[in-house]
Amino acid sequence: MPSGSPKRAAHCSGSAAFPRVRGRLFAMTTTAKRRWSRELDSEVDGIAFASTGPVLLHGYDPPAGGKWMDDVIPGKLGAFDRSTGERLWIAPCEVGYGRGFGAGLGQKGQVIVLGPSQGGHRMVRMAMADGELLESNDIEPFDDAVVHSEVVVCANARSVWGLDTLDLQESWRYGREGERYHGLALCGAYVYATVSSTESGKYGVVRLNAKTGNFEGYLLQPVMPLIRGIAAAGAAVAIVTCELEFLLDDDNRMNFMLQLASHPDEGPRDTLSIAALRADASAGEEPLWYRILETRPVDDLPEISVTADSAKFYLERQAHLEAVDGLSGRTLGSWTVPGLDEKVAFQVVDGAGVLAEETRVSVFELPA
């Protein structure tokens, strides 16, 4: 692992800029405006949404009684107009419902879908115009996947690997003895993968070249007790974690302890926190900003996740959504999003949020 003295980032702040009421962020929260909503006959298990083109939904028809003999339920893919919700087409999909799923737009405006099928895990290309199957290829089972126009990145416990979106072939693979891999984020030229040490059980973040898979260093060496989520936005990478004192130098650790002591929940440690790191940082650099979210016992924590779009992070917490600036952590918008606490999938692109519930899809306007 790289070593050296910690460096201080240009922007580093704690949670003092974010006043709280009973452990929750105090902000001018409004109800998000719903552009459209549509009830569905099938159950949704994934979405794909880009700056242009339709809303894509992957779903399946659950068998009667909720029982089936195979490991995978056959899937289908549907396209809906992003402005009106009008159904454009629905087509059978080689990828069904089971372990692992990923979808997005590939090159030449084609749709990429990957996940389990009746014959093992597959990656497929489909036509955006009508859902026609163009090509399919068998792939290794995965737990996490992110789709970019030129590369799909997958991860399971043993390795992280890239797949070309045109020929659907593996283009690179990364894996090291003593490491296990978890969540993924892809932004610009780099892939960021959550990694844990099999020896210590601690968590960190590794940075890889998105085109070659070359190891570019540790953004964060495995020093954290847990990393629950990761997202990359512009020049910053955010992690949902806990016990931030492991991430801070002595000066900021004192500030952190003072904030922890004054937290309204009055817990002895931060059990849920978010921190942002410079995307090109070296291991040991201080975070750009951080925030203590909860100090309650782990069993009482709410479900929380973080997604990214452009240079912003979107913090999802039950039905509440907050947009923050990636570099400063400054709040840019705060909404109650009906149904977010029942989400199957959620994605924000250019101020529009696509929310998939079990049998409903909605698009919300989220200007920030």
Sequence and secondary structure as in RCSB ss.txt:
>XXXX:A:sequence
MPSGSPKRAAHCSGSAAFPRVRGRLFAMTTTAKRRWSRELDSEVDGIAFASTGPVLLHGYDPPAGGKWMDDVIPG
KLGAFDRSTGERLWIAPCEVGYGRGFGAGLGQKGQVIVLGPSQGGHRMVRMAMADGELLESNDIEPFDDAVVHSE
VVVCANARSVWGLDTLDLQESWRYGREGERYHGLALCGAYVYATVSSTESGKYGVVRLNAKTGNFEGYLLQPVMP
LIRGIAAAGAAVAIVTCELEFLLDDDNRMNFMLQLASHPDEGPRDTLSIAALRADASAGEEPLWYRILETRPVDD
LPEISVTADSAKFYLERQAHLEAVDGLSGRTLGSWTVPGLDEKVAFQVVDGAGVLAEETRVSVFELPA
>XXXX:A:secstr
         S  B STTS EETTEE    EE EEEEEEE SSEEEEEE  SSS EEEEEE   GGG  SSS EEE
EEEEE TTT  EEEEEEEEEEESS  EEEE GGG EEEEE  TTS EEEEE TTT  EEEEEE    SEEEE SS
EEEEE SS EEEEETTT  EEEEE  TTEEEEEEEEETTEEEEEEEETTT  EEEEEEETTT  EEEEEEEEEES
 EEEEEEETTEEEEEES GGGGS HHHHHHHHHHHHT TT  SS SEEEEEEETT  TT   SEEEEEE S GGG
   EEEEEETTEEEEEETTEEEEEETTT  EEEEEE TTGGG SEEEEETTEEEEE SSEEEEEE   
